[in-house]
Amino acid sequence: MEIWFIILVSLCICSLLTSILTHFRSSSKLPPGPPSIPIFTNFQWLRKSPLQIESLLRSFIAKYGPLITLPIGNHPVVFIADRSIAHIALLQNGAIFAHRPPALPLSKVISSNQHSISSASYGPLWRLLRRNLSSQILHPSRIRSYGQARKWVLDILLNRLHSQSQFGNPIFVIENFQYAMFCLLVLMCFGDKLEESQIREVENVERALLLSFQRFKILNFWPKFTKILLRKRWEAFLQIRKNQEKVLIRLIEARKKINKNRENRARCEEKEEEFVVSYVDTLLDLQLPNEDNRKLTNEEIVTLCSEFLNGGTDTTSTTLQWIMANLVKIPEIQNKLLAEMKGVMGDRSRDDEVKEEDLEKLPYIKAVVLEGLRRHPPGHFVLPHAVKEDTTLENYVIQKNGTVNFMVAEMSRDPKVWEDPMEFKPERFLKGGAGKECGVVFDITGSKEIKMMPFGAGRRMCPGYGLAILHLEYFIANLVWRFEWKEVKGDEVSLEEKIEFTVVMEKPLKANIIPR
């Protein structure tokens, strides 16, 4: 024990001296921030939740300006709250700000050493993986091919809501939204309509990994020592990852067999339902140009599938709940949506689906979705960016490999850009203003000007933004077409926030749902 104590004390002293030298060498060049004590302040920030950090950042912005430096972890992190500065960084200097910081030990395991679209550094691997997803799965023609899958999932969701509400009892909706979105993403990922037990198995291993970070984040510090001192905790974390690999690799191998056996594939295509090209199908033959043209391992495909499932499930279901909460809280918006749909649907039955081609004639629903993404972005920060070289931003120096983040919620609620920013007003997105529903004109990519960036912006913008908006429009339209959504007396809708994987409702939506 004495030897271990001496080693730990020595490491602390070395780390302290290094931090002090780094602090004084770089602090004059970085954007301003609150005073800090090396190491001590770093650990203090790491203990705070994202919402606590966000609240403190707002007070720092008032004092120091829209660029703030906080000593989080081993390196200072620069936060950007101004949309114009964000545009300069992400669009005008996109290549410089398109990197990712080196992965922490836990993230290295989960990302297969940064072999995913969101974690890979800006370069050949990232381009290959992103191009594959964009061209093979997110291309408009491919998205249209999943129309039957969306209808299948819509029927699951509507049947669940109808069953739970048939005795007039109010229901909590978020679990239904999450399950429906997960069913859809599992089908797109693996190409099959799995049984509920199989879907739940995949959902359980994904959820276990997502929710494990808080418990295991201490393992990110001095991993060589925590692997000895906290061996059992490391084993528990690695077991969660192994459980995920076991479940997903089984589905990947099943898909490999279908792809190898062309006769089976041809028979699938002759069935009533068309053969669905899955995300896994597109990954099986990929070759990594910067790694001797080798193919992806099963573990790397697990990582990419997990990224696909999580990226499209919680973000969409969270936004869906926030939007429906506002429709319950403000019934005038719900009534306006219904009136617009009646004008398009005509004499069609309530049992009929609001089809995707109908959505093109429903500008108000597009405005509702955009307002939901503005008022309630599922993430209040983007994934951290890193600069590949020393760069100057607003007369400050951000050093090579420095971490940069962007305050998404702060930009989308900026009173200088948005009138009454905390109010839910879809009309602000309608061309010509309130009451003139002749279309929606808004560039969600921020290519010319950033006003909000719920999907990020620039080269690292989420490639699935178009699919996410389609899913939100499609499911909201059908939920309002089939049901009237009412607030529960004595249990009013609260818009307070809390952090899980995304920024969710602290008090989940509970509503009375009445078939129309």
DOKOLSE-811860 format. One line per 10 residues: number of its first residue (from 1); their letters; for each residue x, y, z of C-alpha. Coordinates in Angstrom, 2 decimals, padded with zeros to 5 digits, always signed. Last residue first. Example, Ala and Ser with C-alpha at 12.3 -4.5 7.8 and 13.67 -1.06 7.14 Angstrom:
% DOKOLSE-811860
2 = SA = +013.67 -001.06 +007.14; +012.30 -004.50 +007.80;
This chain:
% DOKOLSE-811860
516 = RPIINAKLPK = -061.82 +010.98 -033.27; -060.32 +008.49 -030.81; -059.78 +010.19 -027.41; -056.34 +010.39 -025.78; -056.14 +011.84 -022.27; -052.55 +012.87 -021.65; -049.46 +012.24 -019.53; -046.23 +013.68 -020.86; -043.17 +012.84 -018.80; -042.35 +015.19 -015.87;
506 = EMVVTFEIKE = -038.69 +016.11 -016.29; -039.33 +016.21 -020.02; -036.24 +015.05 -021.88; -032.88 +016.52 -022.89; -031.20 +013.52 -024.57; -029.39 +010.47 -023.17; -030.95 +011.54 -019.85; -030.89 +015.19 -018.90; -033.83 +017.04 -017.35; -036.23 +019.70 -018.54;
496 = ELSVEDGKVE = -039.31 +021.50 -017.18; -042.10 +021.90 -019.75; -044.91 +020.87 -017.40; -048.26 +019.65 -018.74; -051.07 +019.87 -016.20; -051.98 +017.02 -013.87; -055.03 +018.39 -012.06; -057.15 +017.90 -015.14; -055.34 +015.74 -017.68; -054.59 +017.71 -020.84;
486 = KWEFRWVLNA = -056.27 +016.55 -024.01; -055.12 +014.92 -027.26; -057.81 +014.15 -029.84; -056.85 +011.03 -031.72; -056.64 +009.64 -035.27; -055.66 +012.70 -037.31; -053.55 +014.13 -034.46; -051.47 +010.95 -034.13; -051.30 +010.59 -037.92; -049.92 +014.06 -038.49;
476 = IFYELHLIAL = -047.50 +013.79 -035.57; -046.18 +010.44 -036.88; -045.52 +011.60 -040.43; -044.13 +015.05 -039.59; -041.73 +013.67 -036.97; -040.60 +010.79 -039.19; -040.01 +013.13 -042.14; -038.02 +015.56 -039.96; -035.83 +012.71 -038.69; -035.23 +011.37 -042.21;
466 = GYGPCMRRGA = -034.12 +014.78 -043.44; -031.82 +015.30 -040.43; -030.12 +011.93 -040.87; -026.72 +013.25 -041.99; -026.19 +014.94 -038.59; -024.04 +018.00 -039.33; -020.32 +017.28 -039.08; -019.42 +019.06 -042.31; -021.35 +022.20 -041.44; -024.13 +022.46 -038.91;
456 = GFPMMKIEKS = -025.48 +020.64 -035.85; -028.78 +018.77 -036.02; -030.68 +021.13 -033.68; -028.85 +024.08 -035.31; -030.80 +027.32 -034.96; -030.50 +030.70 -036.64; -027.35 +029.86 -038.58; -026.97 +031.80 -041.81; -026.02 +030.84 -045.35; -025.56 +027.06 -044.94;
446 = GTIDFVVGCE = -027.60 +026.91 -041.74; -028.65 +023.33 -042.50; -032.24 +023.91 -041.30; -032.80 +026.39 -044.13; -036.28 +027.83 -043.62; -039.10 +028.76 -045.98; -042.38 +027.12 -045.08; -045.38 +027.32 -047.34; -048.48 +029.27 -048.27; -049.89 +029.27 -044.78;
436 = KGAGGKLFRE = -050.55 +032.99 -044.45; -052.17 +033.15 -041.01; -049.06 +034.16 -039.13; -046.11 +035.34 -041.17; -045.41 +035.71 -044.89; -043.95 +032.26 -045.27; -044.78 +030.23 -042.20; -041.94 +029.60 -039.75; -043.07 +032.11 -037.09; -046.52 +030.53 -037.25;
426 = PKFEMPDEWV = -045.22 +027.53 -035.28; -045.35 +029.60 -032.06; -044.26 +027.77 -028.88; -043.17 +030.59 -026.57; -039.69 +030.63 -025.02; -038.26 +032.69 -027.90; -040.79 +035.54 -027.67; -039.44 +037.00 -030.94; -036.54 +034.92 -032.23; -033.25 +036.37 -033.47;
416 = KPDRSMEAVM = -032.23 +038.89 -030.80; -034.28 +036.88 -028.28; -031.84 +033.94 -028.71; -033.73 +030.73 -027.96; -032.36 +028.64 -030.85; -028.85 +029.93 -030.20; -028.85 +029.12 -026.48; -030.32 +025.68 -027.16; -027.47 +024.75 -029.50; -024.57 +025.91 -027.35;
406 = FNVTGNKQIV = -021.63 +024.85 -029.51; -018.57 +022.92 -028.39; -014.86 +023.24 -029.09; -012.03 +020.98 -027.92; -008.43 +021.97 -028.68; -006.51 +019.48 -030.84; -004.28 +022.35 -032.06; -004.76 +025.46 -029.96; -007.72 +027.81 -030.15; -006.30 +031.31 -030.29;
396 = YNELTTDEKV = -008.57 +034.29 -029.65; -008.97 +037.25 -032.01; -012.59 +036.29 -032.85; -011.41 +032.80 -033.81; -007.75 +032.14 -034.53; -006.51 +028.64 -035.34; -003.82 +026.27 -034.16; -004.31 +023.05 -036.14; -006.69 +020.09 -036.39; -009.44 +021.79 -034.38;
386 = AHPLVFHGPP = -011.70 +019.58 -032.26; -015.49 +019.29 -032.15; -017.53 +018.05 -029.19; -020.90 +016.42 -029.95; -023.50 +019.17 -030.21; -024.88 +020.87 -027.12; -028.46 +021.34 -025.92; -029.43 +017.97 -027.40; -033.06 +017.09 -028.09; -033.70 +020.66 -029.31;
376 = HRRLGELVVA = -036.89 +021.84 -027.57; -037.87 +025.32 -028.74; -036.18 +025.14 -032.13; -036.84 +021.47 -032.87; -040.48 +021.84 -031.81; -040.81 +025.02 -033.87; -039.48 +023.18 -036.90; -041.96 +020.35 -036.35; -044.90 +022.74 -035.95; -043.87 +024.67 -039.09;
366 = KIYPLKELDE = -043.76 +021.45 -041.10; -047.21 +020.62 -039.73; -048.43 +024.00 -040.90; -047.12 +023.45 -044.42; -049.35 +020.42 -045.06; -049.46 +019.74 -048.82; -046.11 +017.92 -048.89; -047.33 +015.82 -045.97; -050.03 +014.27 -048.14; -047.34 +012.46 -050.19;
356 = EKVEDDRSRD = -046.17 +010.83 -046.97; -049.60 +009.43 -046.30; -052.01 +010.45 -043.57; -053.33 +006.95 -042.98; -056.98 +006.08 -043.31; -058.88 +004.96 -040.23; -060.34 +008.45 -039.84; -061.95 +007.86 -043.23; -061.17 +009.99 -046.28; -063.71 +012.64 -047.21;
346 = GMVGKMEALL = -061.16 +015.41 -047.78; -057.65 +014.47 -046.65; -056.09 +017.79 -047.69; -058.58 +020.23 -046.17; -059.13 +017.89 -043.24; -055.37 +017.94 -042.64; -055.31 +021.74 -042.36; -058.24 +021.71 -039.95; -056.51 +019.08 -037.81; -053.32 +021.11 -037.60;
336 = KNQIEPIKVL = -055.28 +024.22 -036.63; -057.10 +022.26 -033.93; -053.80 +020.99 -032.50; -052.40 +024.53 -032.48; -055.50 +025.83 -030.68; -055.13 +022.98 -028.15; -052.05 +024.66 -026.57; -050.94 +022.43 -023.67; -051.82 +019.21 -025.48; -050.18 +020.39 -028.70;
326 = NAMIWQLTTS = -047.19 +021.56 -026.64; -046.84 +018.12 -025.05; -047.18 +016.52 -028.50; -044.17 +018.55 -029.64; -042.05 +017.62 -026.61; -042.99 +013.94 -026.94; -042.05 +013.84 -030.63; -038.77 +015.60 -029.87; -037.89 +012.88 -027.34; -039.00 +010.10 -029.70;
316 = TTDTGGNLFE = -036.84 +011.53 -032.50; -033.67 +012.05 -030.43; -034.14 +008.76 -028.58; -034.54 +006.61 -031.68; -032.53 +007.82 -034.68; -029.07 +008.32 -033.18; -029.48 +005.35 -030.84; -030.24 +002.85 -033.58; -027.68 +004.16 -036.09; -024.89 +004.46 -033.49;
306 = SCLTVIEENT = -025.64 +000.94 -032.29; -025.52 -000.34 -035.87; -022.15 +001.39 -036.39; -020.69 -000.07 -033.18; -022.03 -003.55 -033.96; -020.46 -003.26 -037.43; -017.16 -002.50 -035.70; -017.52 -005.60 -033.53; -018.32 -007.75 -036.55; -015.10 -006.55 -038.17;
296 = LKRNDENPLQ = -015.20 -004.10 -041.06; -013.45 -005.17 -044.22; -009.74 -004.61 -044.88; -008.64 -002.22 -047.60; -005.12 -001.97 -046.10; -006.39 +000.24 -043.24; -006.64 +003.69 -044.85; -008.91 +002.42 -047.60; -011.34 +000.65 -045.24; -013.38 -001.75 -047.34;
286 = LDLLTDVYSV = -017.18 -001.88 -047.14; -018.72 -005.20 -048.22; -020.78 -005.97 -045.11; -021.69 -002.38 -044.26; -024.40 -001.80 -046.87; -026.29 -004.96 -045.91; -026.13 -003.92 -042.24; -028.01 -000.70 -043.07; -030.81 -002.78 -044.54; -032.11 -003.16 -048.06;
276 = VFEEEKEECR = -035.71 -004.20 -047.60; -036.89 -007.02 -049.87; -040.35 -006.08 -051.05; -043.43 -007.25 -049.25; -045.78 -009.64 -050.96; -042.91 -012.04 -051.40; -040.90 -012.24 -054.62; -038.07 -010.13 -053.18; -037.65 -012.51 -050.28; -037.40 -015.39 -052.75;
266 = ARNERNKNIK = -034.61 -013.56 -054.59; -032.75 -013.06 -051.29; -033.10 -016.73 -050.44; -031.74 -017.65 -053.86; -028.88 -015.16 -053.48; -027.60 -016.97 -050.39; -024.70 -014.84 -049.32; -026.86 -011.81 -048.50; -029.35 -013.88 -046.50; -026.52 -015.57 -044.60;
256 = KRAEILRILV = -024.90 -012.23 -043.80; -028.18 -010.98 -042.38; -028.31 -013.84 -039.91; -024.71 -013.07 -038.95; -025.62 -009.44 -038.27; -028.61 -010.47 -036.14; -026.45 -012.75 -033.97; -023.78 -010.06 -033.90; -026.31 -007.69 -032.35; -027.19 -009.85 -029.32;
246 = KEQNKRIQLF = -023.66 -011.02 -028.49; -022.11 -007.61 -029.17; -024.49 -005.90 -026.73; -023.81 -008.48 -024.03; -020.07 -008.04 -024.62; -020.43 -004.25 -024.13; -022.24 -004.78 -020.83; -019.54 -007.28 -019.85; -016.85 -004.69 -020.57; -018.50 -002.32 -018.08;
236 = AEWRKRLLIK = -018.76 -004.99 -015.36; -015.14 -006.05 -015.90; -014.00 -002.44 -015.60; -015.93 -002.14 -012.34; -014.37 -005.36 -011.09; -010.85 -004.12 -011.86; -011.20 -000.83 -010.04; -007.67 -000.64 -008.57; -005.98 -002.54 -011.38; -007.86 -001.30 -014.45;
226 = TFKPWFNLIK = -008.21 +001.98 -012.57; -004.43 +002.32 -012.63; -003.83 +002.02 -016.35; -007.12 +003.87 -016.93; -005.82 +007.07 -015.25; -009.21 +008.78 -015.43; -011.81 +007.41 -017.85; -012.77 +004.71 -015.34; -014.50 +007.38 -013.22; -017.13 +007.51 -016.00;
216 = FRQFSLLLAR = -018.47 +004.06 -015.03; -021.71 +004.81 -013.21; -022.56 +007.90 -015.22; -021.77 +006.12 -018.48; -023.94 +003.04 -017.87; -027.24 +004.46 -019.13; -026.34 +004.21 -022.80; -024.87 +000.71 -022.46; -027.89 -000.70 -020.64; -030.24 +001.00 -023.10;
206 = EVNEVERIQS = -028.58 -000.68 -026.06; -028.62 -004.10 -024.38; -032.29 -003.70 -023.43; -033.42 -002.39 -026.83; -031.87 -005.33 -028.65; -033.63 -007.78 -026.33; -036.86 -005.80 -026.57; -036.75 -006.05 -030.37; -036.21 -009.80 -030.12; -039.14 -010.24 -027.71;
196 = EELKDGFCML = -041.32 -008.03 -029.93; -040.68 -010.30 -032.91; -038.42 -008.91 -035.61; -039.64 -007.38 -038.83; -036.44 -007.83 -040.80; -033.94 -005.62 -042.65; -031.34 -005.32 -039.88; -030.86 -001.55 -039.60; -034.04 -000.30 -041.25; -036.10 -002.83 -039.28;
186 = VLLCFMAYQF = -034.31 -001.93 -036.04; -034.86 +001.78 -036.76; -038.61 +001.30 -037.19; -039.03 -000.85 -034.09; -036.95 +001.68 -032.10; -039.18 +004.55 -033.19; -042.28 +002.64 -032.09; -040.75 +001.58 -028.76; -039.60 +005.11 -027.93; -043.00 +006.63 -028.78;
176 = NEIVFIPNGF = -044.85 +004.04 -026.70; -042.51 +004.55 -023.74; -043.02 +008.31 -024.04; -046.82 +008.26 -024.01; -047.94 +008.13 -020.38; -051.65 +007.40 -020.44; -054.87 +008.95 -019.14; -057.64 +006.41 -018.47; -060.75 +006.50 -020.61; -061.20 +002.74 -020.81;
166 = QSQSHLRNLL = -059.94 +002.61 -024.41; -056.78 +004.59 -023.69; -054.22 +001.79 -023.39; -055.60 -000.23 -026.29; -055.91 +002.79 -028.58; -052.36 +003.92 -027.78; -050.94 +000.45 -028.44; -052.93 +000.06 -031.65; -051.81 +003.48 -032.89; -048.13 +002.70 -032.20;
156 = IDLVWKRAQG = -048.14 -000.73 -033.86; -050.08 +000.64 -036.85; -047.53 +003.46 -037.21; -044.71 +000.89 -037.11; -046.17 -001.08 -040.03; -046.87 +002.15 -041.96; -043.25 +003.27 -041.44; -041.99 -000.09 -042.70; -044.25 +000.13 -045.72; -042.72 +003.52 -046.60;
146 = YSRIRSPHLI = -039.14 +002.24 -046.24; -038.62 +002.40 -050.01; -039.24 +006.16 -049.88; -036.13 +006.56 -047.69; -034.15 +004.63 -050.30; -035.27 +006.98 -053.08; -034.50 +010.04 -050.93; -030.94 +008.83 -050.15; -030.59 +008.22 -046.40; -029.79 +004.51 -046.55;
136 = QSSLNRRLLR = -027.25 +003.88 -049.35; -026.04 +007.35 -050.29; -025.97 +009.05 -046.89; -024.96 +006.00 -044.85; -022.17 +005.00 -047.26; -020.96 +008.57 -047.63; -020.74 +008.90 -043.82; -018.75 +005.71 -043.40; -016.33 +006.42 -046.25; -015.82 +010.09 -045.37;
126 = WLPGYSASSI = -015.18 +009.26 -041.69; -012.62 +006.63 -042.59; -010.86 +008.89 -045.13; -010.50 +011.94 -042.83; -012.15 +013.97 -040.08; -011.65 +011.92 -036.94; -014.13 +009.13 -036.32; -016.52 +009.58 -033.37; -019.88 +010.44 -034.97; -019.43 +008.28 -038.05;
116 = SHQNSSIVKS = -018.13 +005.27 -036.15; -014.75 +003.54 -035.98; -013.42 +005.65 -033.10; -011.50 +002.85 -031.34; -014.39 +000.41 -031.58; -016.79 +003.25 -030.61; -017.95 +001.65 -027.35; -014.46 +000.60 -026.26; -012.81 +003.88 -027.22; -015.68 +005.75 -025.57;
106 = LPLAPPRHAF = -014.84 +004.13 -022.24; -011.13 +005.03 -022.57; -011.73 +008.65 -023.68; -011.75 +009.23 -027.43; -009.32 +011.72 -028.92; -011.16 +014.98 -029.73; -013.13 +014.99 -032.98; -012.24 +016.87 -036.15; -014.43 +019.13 -038.30; -013.28 +022.51 -036.96;
96 = IAGNQLLAIH = -010.44 +023.07 -039.46; -012.38 +021.65 -042.41; -015.44 +023.81 -041.69; -013.72 +027.18 -041.59; -016.48 +029.19 -043.31; -019.23 +026.74 -042.37; -018.51 +025.43 -038.87; -016.29 +028.12 -037.38; -017.62 +031.26 -039.10; -021.20 +030.00 -038.73;
86 = AISRDAIFVV = -020.68 +029.34 -035.01; -019.32 +032.88 -034.64; -022.52 +034.18 -036.23; -024.71 +031.93 -034.05; -023.15 +033.07 -030.77; -022.96 +030.65 -027.85; -019.55 +029.10 -028.47; -017.98 +026.96 -025.73; -014.22 +026.37 -025.60; -013.01 +023.36 -023.60;
76 = PHNGIPLTIL = -009.72 +023.44 -021.71; -007.82 +020.15 -021.59; -007.45 +017.25 -019.14; -011.04 +017.24 -017.94; -013.11 +020.43 -018.10; -011.21 +023.69 -017.71; -013.89 +026.05 -019.09; -013.30 +028.62 -021.83; -016.13 +030.90 -022.93; -016.86 +032.59 -026.26;
66 = PGYKAIFSRL = -020.15 +034.56 -026.31; -018.99 +037.32 -023.91; -017.24 +037.36 -020.53; -019.87 +038.55 -018.02; -023.23 +037.85 -019.67; -021.76 +034.75 -021.26; -020.56 +033.57 -017.84; -024.13 +033.65 -016.47; -025.35 +031.58 -019.40; -022.42 +029.18 -018.95;
56 = LSEIQLPSKR = -023.51 +028.54 -015.36; -026.92 +027.34 -016.50; -025.40 +025.18 -019.25; -022.94 +023.61 -016.82; -025.78 +022.76 -014.43; -027.80 +021.33 -017.34; -024.80 +019.24 -018.47; -024.44 +017.79 -014.94; -021.54 +018.87 -012.74; -018.91 +016.46 -011.42;
46 = LWQFNTFIPI = -016.59 +017.04 -014.36; -016.55 +020.76 -013.59; -015.28 +020.16 -010.05; -012.65 +017.75 -011.38; -011.16 +020.42 -013.62; -011.40 +023.03 -010.84; -009.19 +020.90 -008.55; -006.82 +019.86 -011.37; -005.58 +023.41 -012.04; -007.30 +026.12 -009.95;
36 = SPPGPPLKSS = -009.67 +028.17 -012.07; -010.85 +031.73 -012.58; -013.99 +032.02 -014.77; -013.59 +032.20 -018.55; -011.99 +034.21 -021.31; -011.21 +032.90 -024.81; -007.77 +031.29 -025.02; -004.49 +033.08 -025.70; -003.73 +034.34 -022.18; -004.64 +030.98 -020.66;
26 = SRFHTLISTL = -002.23 +028.99 -022.81; +001.15 +029.00 -021.09; -000.28 +029.70 -017.62; -002.65 +026.72 -017.72; -000.20 +024.40 -019.43; +002.41 +025.06 -016.74; -000.17 +024.64 -013.96; -001.58 +021.48 -015.54; +001.87 +019.93 -015.93; +002.76 +020.76 -012.32;
16 = LSCICLSVLI = -000.52 +019.27 -011.06; -000.13 +016.14 -013.19; +003.40 +015.60 -011.90; +002.26 +016.14 -008.29; -000.71 +013.82 -008.72; +001.46 +011.15 -010.34; +003.93 +011.32 -007.47; +001.12 +011.04 -004.90; -000.27 +008.00 -006.73; +003.11 +006.28 -006.92;
6 = IFWIEM = +003.90 +006.99 -003.25; +000.49 +005.63 -002.17; +000.89 +002.51 -004.33; +004.31 +001.85 -002.73; +002.89 +002.39 +000.75; +000.00 +000.00 +000.00;
